[in-house]
């Protein structure tokens, strides 16, 4: 199973469409800023499961701030991260993910890709897919009970 993870698209859909067409994922996660972009992707790819959360630039959206998704035996804690202070450090976000017994903390907001393992928790920020000269996303592959992650430049 392949998951494609985006954050901080800010109205730039072309990079996400390119990644979806190239990677052919089984699921897509969008970690906020702009949740309308996630809704547009759902219209473009109606058979592709897509889960998304609200970011700080999503105004008065009723999209949830966090979600828990279980796939392939792994629990994913999705958030944008702005309400958990990720620009000042990951402690609160890690606590929130661990409270949910998550295997993965998926966050955005900083526009900087990040991928590390810390005490049984995979911490992954796909970076910004809609900003700068080097947009990025993340791919998580689950195969035979093993999870691998990588950051991709788009």
ZAKOL-767420 format. One record per atom (N, C-alpha, C, CB): atom name; x, y, z; residue number from 1. Coordinates in steps of 0.02 Angstrom, whole numbers, plus 50000, padded with zeros to 5 digits. Each point is the difference from the previous one (the first is absolute). Glycine has a CB too. Layout:
REM ZAKOL-767420
at	X	Y	Z	i
CA	X	Y	Z	NUM
...
REM end
This chain:
REM ZAKOL-767420
at	X	Y	Z	i
N	50042	49942	50000	1
CA	49958	50058	50000	1
C	50045	50062	50000	1
CB	49907	49938	50061	1
N	50074	50110	49899	2
CA	50039	50062	49994	2
C	49957	50060	50020	2
CB	50070	49948	49908	2
N	49957	50093	50137	3
CA	49967	50062	50022	3
C	50040	50058	49973	3
CB	49954	49945	50104	3
N	50012	50105	49872	4
CA	50032	50061	49976	4
C	49977	50056	50046	4
CB	50006	49959	49878	4
N	50041	50079	50150	5
CA	49985	50049	50051	5
C	50021	50069	49977	5
CB	50013	49913	50090	5
N	49939	50134	49913	6
CA	50012	50069	49981	6
C	49985	50047	50058	6
CB	49972	49972	49881	6
N	50058	50086	50117	7
CA	49982	50054	50045	7
C	50014	50067	49967	7
CB	50023	49927	50100	7
N	49944	50124	49923	8
CA	50015	50068	49980	8
C	50001	50010	49924	8
CB	50065	50012	50105	8
N	49880	49968	49864	9
CA	49995	50007	49927	9
C	49983	50072	49980	9
CB	49964	49880	49992	9
N	50000	50156	50050	10
CA	49985	50071	49990	10
C	49975	50016	49930	10
CB	50086	50025	50086	10
N	49869	49934	49888	11
CA	49970	50014	49936	11
C	50038	49972	49940	11
CB	49954	50100	50052	11
N	50103	49871	49959	12
CA	50041	49972	49945	12
C	49985	49926	49993	12
CB	50092	50086	50020	12
N	49865	49897	49933	13
CA	49978	49931	49991	13
C	50045	49960	49952	13
CB	49885	50038	50022	13
N	50151	49995	49935	14
CA	50037	49964	49948	14
C	50052	49952	50028	14
CB	49982	50098	49925	14
N	50052	49920	50129	15
CA	50049	49955	50029	15
C	49968	49938	50029	15
CB	50073	50098	50025	15
N	49869	49910	50005	16
CA	49965	49942	50029	16
C	49974	49955	49945	16
CB	49968	50068	50100	16
N	50004	49960	49848	17
CA	49977	49959	49944	17
C	50057	49961	49969	17
CB	49908	50083	49978	17
N	50148	49951	50013	18
CA	50060	49967	49972	18
C	50021	49941	50044	18
CB	50037	50109	49949	18
N	49966	49901	50116	19
CA	50021	49947	50046	19
C	49951	49942	50000	19
CB	50057	50086	50071	19
N	49878	49929	49928	20
CA	49950	49947	49999	20
C	50005	49959	49936	20
CB	49924	50070	50071	20
N	50083	49964	49872	21
CA	50006	49965	49936	21
C	50063	49958	49997	21
CB	49935	50092	49945	21
N	50120	49933	50083	22
CA	50064	49964	49998	22
C	50002	49943	50050	22
CB	50055	50105	49964	22
N	49923	49907	50098	23
CA	50007	49950	50053	23
C	49943	49949	50003	23
CB	50063	50086	50063	23
N	49879	49932	49912	24
CA	49942	49956	50000	24
C	49986	49971	50070	24
CB	50023	49972	49880	24
N	49964	50073	50169	25
CA	49991	49977	50069	25
C	49932	49966	50011	25
CB	50074	50093	50036	25
N	49923	49871	50019	26
CA	49937	49969	50021	26
C	49959	50048	50043	26
CB	50054	49887	49996	26
N	49980	50159	50039	27
CA	49968	50050	50042	27
C	50039	50065	49996	27
CB	49957	49910	50078	27
N	50008	50145	49934	28
CA	50033	50066	50004	28
C	49979	50033	50065	28
CB	50001	50012	49873	28
N	50048	50018	50161	29
CA	49987	50042	50059	29
C	50021	50071	49982	29
CB	50018	49902	50081	29
N	49941	50147	49939	30
CA	50017	50070	49992	30
C	49998	50032	50069	30
CB	49954	50005	49881	30
N	50101	50024	50140	31
CA	50008	50024	50069	31
C	49985	50075	50008	31
CB	50084	49911	50015	31
N	49875	50116	49942	32
CA	49975	50068	50010	32
C	50036	50053	49960	32
CB	49968	49964	50110	32
N	50000	50093	49889	33
CA	50020	50059	49961	33
C	50002	49983	49926	33
CB	50067	50043	50098	33
N	49886	49949	49870	34
CA	49931	50018	49995	34
C	49958	49938	49994	34
CB	50031	50108	49948	34
N	49919	49887	50095	35
CA	49957	49941	49996	35
C	49957	49999	49937	35
CB	49998	49997	50125	35
N	49992	50062	49844	36
CA	49964	50002	49936	36
C	50040	49963	49946	36
CB	49948	50110	50032	36
N	50118	49891	49973	37
CA	50041	49963	49952	37
C	49987	49925	50006	37
CB	50088	50090	50006	37
N	49904	49886	50055	38
CA	49984	49929	50011	38
C	49932	49984	49970	38
CB	50069	49999	50106	38
N	49883	50046	49903	39
CA	49934	49989	49971	39
C	50004	49999	49923	39
CB	49947	50056	50100	39
N	50094	49987	49871	40
CA	50009	50000	49927	40
C	50031	49934	49977	40
CB	50014	50125	50001	40
N	50035	49849	50036	41
CA	50030	49936	49982	41
C	49948	49944	50003	41
CB	50111	50039	50044	41
N	49844	49964	50005	42
CA	49949	49949	50005	42
C	49955	50000	49938	42
CB	50003	50010	50126	42
N	49984	50049	49847	43
CA	49960	50004	49939	43
C	50041	49974	49940	43
CB	49936	50099	50046	43
N	50129	49916	49952	44
CA	50043	49978	49945	44
C	50012	49925	50001	44
CB	50054	50112	50001	44
N	49949	49858	50059	45
CA	50016	49929	50009	45
C	49946	49969	50045	45
CB	50125	50021	49986	45
N	49815	49970	49988	46
CA	49943	49980	50042	46
C	50006	49930	50031	46
CB	49932	50072	49929	46
N	50109	49885	50044	47
CA	50007	49933	50029	47
C	50060	49994	50047	47
CB	49947	49954	49897	47
N	50091	50099	50110	48
CA	50059	49999	50043	48
C	49981	50024	50071	48
CB	50076	50021	49899	48
N	49931	49936	50151	49
CA	49984	50022	50068	49
C	50046	50057	50022	49
CB	49959	49885	50028	49
N	50012	50169	49997	50
CA	50038	50059	50021	50
C	49974	50023	50068	50
CB	50021	50034	49879	50
N	50024	49973	50169	51
CA	49984	50023	50067	51
C	50038	50065	50011	51
CB	49980	49882	50044	51
N	49987	50169	49985	52
CA	50033	50063	50009	52
C	49980	50033	50066	52
CB	50005	50014	49877	52
N	50038	50032	50145	53
CA	49988	50038	50061	53
C	50006	50074	49985	53
CB	50045	49906	50071	53
N	49932	50135	49976	54
CA	50000	50072	49991	54
C	50066	50030	50022	54
CB	49876	50002	50018	54
N	50147	50048	49944	55
CA	50060	50037	50018	55
C	49983	50071	50022	55
CB	50065	49932	49919	55
N	49985	50105	50099	56
CA	49990	50069	50024	56
C	49974	50047	49946	56
CB	50090	49979	50083	56
N	49918	50004	49854	57
CA	49976	50043	49945	57
C	49933	49977	49973	57
CB	50118	50024	49971	57
N	49847	49933	50066	58
CA	49937	49973	49976	58
C	49939	50035	50029	58
CB	50057	49892	49986	58
N	49953	50165	50045	59
CA	49946	50042	50022	59
C	49950	49966	50045	59
CB	50015	50062	49897	59
N	49921	49947	50087	60
CA	49946	49975	50042	60
C	49975	49932	49976	60
CB	49967	50117	50025	60
N	50077	49844	49946	61
CA	49983	49933	49977	61
C	49978	49956	50058	61
CB	50082	50013	49906	61
N	49872	49941	50081	62
CA	49981	49952	50052	62
C	50039	49935	49995	62
CB	49886	50051	50001	62
N	50166	49949	49958	63
CA	50045	49942	49995	63
C	50034	49990	50067	63
CB	50018	50020	49876	63
N	49987	49917	50147	64
CA	50032	49988	50065	64
C	50074	50022	50001	64
CB	49922	49904	50016	64
N	50101	50116	50044	65
CA	50070	50019	50009	65
C	50046	49939	50002	65
CB	49962	50102	50062	65
N	50012	49842	49962	66
CA	50039	49938	50004	66
C	49957	49941	49978	66
CB	50071	50047	50094	66
N	49962	49902	49885	67
CA	49965	49937	49984	67
C	50047	49942	50017	67
CB	49932	50055	49907	67
N	50038	49889	50108	68
CA	50036	49937	50009	68
C	49978	49953	49944	68
CB	50009	50015	50128	68
N	50039	49957	49836	69
CA	49985	49953	49946	69
C	50042	49938	50012	69
CB	49973	50094	49918	69
N	49996	49848	50079	70
CA	50036	49937	50006	70
C	50001	49965	49933	70
CB	49968	49989	50122	70
N	50092	49997	49853	71
CA	50008	49965	49936	71
C	50057	49950	50007	71
CB	49958	50100	49935	71
N	50031	49840	50039	72
CA	50053	49950	50001	72
C	50027	49984	50069	72
CB	50029	50038	49887	72
N	49929	49971	50165	73
CA	50021	49986	50068	73
C	50038	50057	50033	73
CB	50005	49883	49967	73
N	50001	50175	50000	74
CA	50035	50058	50028	74
C	49951	50056	50012	74
CB	50106	49968	49940	74
N	49902	50066	50117	75
CA	49958	50058	50018	75
C	50036	50064	49982	75
CB	49945	49935	50094	75
N	50020	50107	49868	76
CA	50027	50064	49978	76
C	49962	50057	50035	76
CB	50033	49950	49887	76
N	50003	50095	50145	77
CA	49972	50060	50030	77
C	50014	50057	49951	77
CB	50016	49957	50121	77
N	49930	50070	49849	78
CA	50007	50054	49951	78
C	49982	50067	50032	78
CB	49972	49920	49907	78
N	50070	50129	50082	79
CA	49986	50068	50022	79
C	50039	50048	49956	79
CB	49980	49961	50120	79
N	49999	50101	49880	80
CA	50040	50051	49966	80
C	50058	50020	50046	80
CB	49899	50042	49934	80
N	50085	49964	50130	81
CA	50052	50013	50049	81
C	50000	50069	50030	81
CB	50065	49919	49939	81
N	49898	50127	50031	82
CA	50001	50069	50025	82
C	49971	50005	50071	82
CB	49989	50040	49883	82
N	49960	49920	50133	83
CA	49971	50002	50067	83
C	50043	49963	50051	83
CB	49887	50008	49949	83
N	50163	49955	50028	84
CA	50046	49963	50043	84
C	50069	50031	50002	84
CB	49936	49896	49975	84
N	50071	50163	49997	85
CA	50062	50038	50006	85
C	50061	49970	49966	85
CB	49954	50039	50104	85
N	50036	49928	49838	86
CA	50056	49965	49969	86
C	50057	50046	49976	86
CB	49918	49915	49966	86
N	50067	50148	50024	87
CA	50055	50045	49980	87
C	50048	50013	50058	87
CB	49923	50054	49916	87
N	50054	49934	50145	88
CA	50043	50010	50058	88
C	50029	49935	50028	88
CB	49933	50100	50026	88
N	50049	49843	49944	89
CA	50023	49935	50023	89
C	49945	49948	49993	89
CB	50080	50056	50079	89
N	49938	49882	49926	90
CA	49953	49946	49986	90
C	49973	49965	50063	90
CB	50061	49984	49894	90
N	49957	50040	50164	91
CA	49982	49966	50062	91
C	49924	49991	50007	91
CB	50102	50048	50052	91
N	49860	50006	49941	92
CA	49927	49995	50007	92
C	49969	49955	49948	92
CB	50000	50115	50048	92
N	50024	49889	49891	93
CA	49973	49957	49946	93
C	50017	49927	50013	93
CB	50011	50095	49918	93
N	50049	49892	50106	94
CA	50018	49930	50016	94
C	49958	49974	50057	94
CB	50117	50022	49962	94
N	49871	50018	50090	95
CA	49956	49980	50055	95
C	49930	49984	49974	95
CB	50066	50071	50080	95
N	49908	49972	49877	96
CA	49933	49990	49973	96
C	49996	49934	49960	96
CB	49983	50125	49995	96
N	50067	49862	49965	97
CA	50002	49938	49961	97
C	50006	49939	50045	97
CB	50053	50063	49905	97
N	49989	49942	50146	98
CA	50008	49943	50046	98
C	49937	49988	50041	98
CB	50123	50024	50006	98
N	49842	50029	50012	99
CA	49936	49992	50036	99
C	49951	49959	49958	99
CB	50019	50109	50060	99
N	49985	49898	49875	100
CA	49956	49963	49955	100
C	50029	49931	49980	100
CB	49959	50111	49957	100
N	50096	49871	50075	101
CA	50035	49937	49985	101
C	50018	49993	49926	101
CB	49938	49947	50095	101
N	50082	50109	49876	102
CA	50017	50002	49929	102
C	50071	49973	49989	102
CB	49924	50099	49984	102
N	50085	49872	49957	103
CA	50066	49979	49977	103
C	50033	50056	49961	103
CB	49961	49881	49996	103
N	49998	50163	49974	104
CA	50024	50055	49959	104
C	49971	50066	50024	104
CB	50012	49923	49902	104
N	50029	50128	50103	105
CA	49978	50069	50006	105
C	50011	50032	49932	105
CB	50028	50006	50126	105
N	49919	50014	49842	106
CA	50003	50034	49935	106
C	49979	50073	50011	106
CB	49976	49892	49934	106
N	50069	50154	50050	107
CA	49985	50071	50010	107
C	50028	50042	49944	107
CB	50000	49981	50124	107
N	49978	50081	49872	108
CA	50024	50047	49949	108
C	50019	50066	50033	108
CB	49927	49945	49913	108
N	50050	50109	50059	109
CA	50005	50068	50026	109
C	50069	50033	49994	109
CB	49910	49967	50077	109
N	50143	49996	49932	110
CA	50067	50030	50001	110
C	50028	50010	49930	110
CB	50019	49947	50111	110
N	49953	50020	49840	111
CA	50023	50001	49930	111
C	50069	49968	49993	111
CB	49933	50104	49982	111
N	50088	49858	50068	112
CA	50065	49966	49998	112
C	49989	49925	50007	112
CB	50059	50102	50048	112
N	49965	49860	49903	113
CA	49994	49928	50004	113
C	50041	49973	50058	113
CB	49983	49994	49875	113
N	49990	49955	50158	114
CA	50032	49971	50059	114
C	49978	49928	50005	114
CB	50003	50113	50061	114
N	50044	49842	49952	115
CA	49984	49928	50006	115
C	50049	49969	50050	115
CB	49956	49995	49881	115
N	50017	49984	50177	116
CA	50043	49968	50050	116
C	49959	49951	50041	116
CB	50074	50101	50005	116
N	49961	49853	50026	117
CA	49970	49952	50046	117
C	50023	50019	50070	117
CB	49998	49907	49912	117
N	49954	50099	50135	118
CA	50018	50017	50069	118
C	49960	49958	50048	118
CB	50029	50117	49965	118
N	50004	49838	50070	119
CA	49968	49959	50052	119
C	49935	49968	49975	119
CB	50051	50073	50086	119
N	49953	49893	49858	120
CA	49942	49964	49973	120
C	49950	50042	49962	120
CB	50016	49925	50093	120
N	49996	50140	49901	121
CA	49954	50044	49964	121
C	50036	50027	49938	121
CB	49939	50031	50107	121
N	50031	49957	49834	122
CA	50027	50029	49939	122
C	49972	50070	49994	122
CB	50009	49886	49943	122
N	50034	50164	50050	123
CA	49981	50070	49996	123
C	50015	50023	49928	123
CB	50023	50021	50125	123
N	49924	49999	49840	124
CA	50007	50013	49929	124
C	49963	50064	49980	124
CB	50011	49877	49979	124
N	50026	50168	49991	125
CA	49972	50061	49970	125
C	50018	49996	49926	125
CB	50010	50070	50109	125
N	49941	49930	49846	126
CA	50014	49995	49929	126
C	50029	50064	49969	126
CB	49909	49917	49994	126
N	50096	50136	50045	127
CA	50021	50065	49973	127
C	49942	50033	49965	127
CB	50117	49958	49987	127
N	49897	50092	49974	128
CA	49948	50037	49965	128
C	49999	49981	49926	128
CB	50012	50096	50081	128
N	49929	49882	49896	129
CA	49995	49981	49929	129
C	49981	50059	49956	129
CB	49969	49884	50035	129
N	50016	50173	49996	130
CA	49978	50056	49960	130
C	50044	50061	50006	130
CB	49888	49957	50013	130
N	50169	50036	50016	131
CA	50043	50058	50014	131
C	50070	49990	49975	131
CB	49931	50025	50099	131
N	50101	50029	49883	132
CA	50072	50001	49987	132
C	50022	49964	49938	132
CB	50013	50007	50119	132
N	50052	49997	49869	133
CA	50027	49968	49940	133
C	50006	49924	50006	133
CB	50062	50105	49980	133
N	49932	49868	50081	134
CA	50008	49928	50011	134
C	49941	49972	50039	134
CB	50124	50013	49998	134
N	49818	49981	49969	135
CA	49942	49972	50035	135
C	50013	49926	50015	135
CB	49923	50082	49943	135
N	50050	49895	50113	136
CA	50010	49930	50021	136
C	49934	49969	50022	136
CB	50117	50028	50035	136
N	49885	49906	49970	137
CA	49946	49961	50029	137
C	50033	49939	50033	137
CB	49914	50039	49914	137
N	50047	49919	50117	138
CA	50027	49939	50031	138
C	49962	49940	49973	138
CB	50033	50063	50104	138
N	50002	49881	49894	139
CA	49970	49936	49982	139
C	50013	49951	50058	139
CB	50016	50021	49875	139
N	49931	49946	50146	140
CA	50006	49947	50050	140
C	49977	49936	49967	140
CB	49982	50079	50098	140
N	50059	49870	49905	141
CA	49984	49935	49971	141
C	49993	49949	50056	141
CB	50061	50029	49892	141
N	49885	49934	50108	142
CA	49988	49947	50049	142
C	49998	49934	49962	142
CB	49935	50078	50079	142
N	50111	49878	49940	143
CA	50004	49936	49966	143
C	50021	49947	50050	143
CB	50028	50056	49890	143
N	49933	49892	50116	144
CA	50018	49945	50045	144
C	50009	50022	50072	144
CB	50052	49945	49904	144
N	49908	50102	50120	145
CA	50005	50024	50068	145
C	50058	50047	50013	145
CB	49948	49895	50032	145
N	50086	50126	49915	146
CA	50057	50046	50006	146
C	49981	50065	49966	146
CB	50084	49905	50003	146
N	49933	50149	50030	147
CA	49985	50067	49975	147
C	50064	50036	49982	147
CB	49896	50005	50070	147
N	50107	50025	49871	148
CA	50057	50040	49979	148
C	49975	50068	49978	148
CB	50065	49897	49964	148
N	49975	50154	50049	149
CA	49981	50067	49980	149
C	50057	50035	49964	149
CB	49920	50007	50096	149
N	50062	50039	49860	150
CA	50051	50040	49965	150
C	49970	50066	49979	150
CB	50057	49896	49959	150
N	49986	50154	50036	151
CA	49981	50066	49976	151
C	50016	50003	49926	151
CB	50019	50055	50114	151
N	49935	49970	49845	152
CA	50011	50007	49928	152
C	49999	50073	49979	152
CB	49948	49887	49982	152
N	50099	50132	49976	153
CA	49997	50067	49969	153
C	49955	49994	49939	153
CB	50117	50033	50041	153
N	49841	50018	49950	154
CA	49953	49998	49944	154
C	50024	50043	49943	154
CB	49907	49981	50080	154
REM end
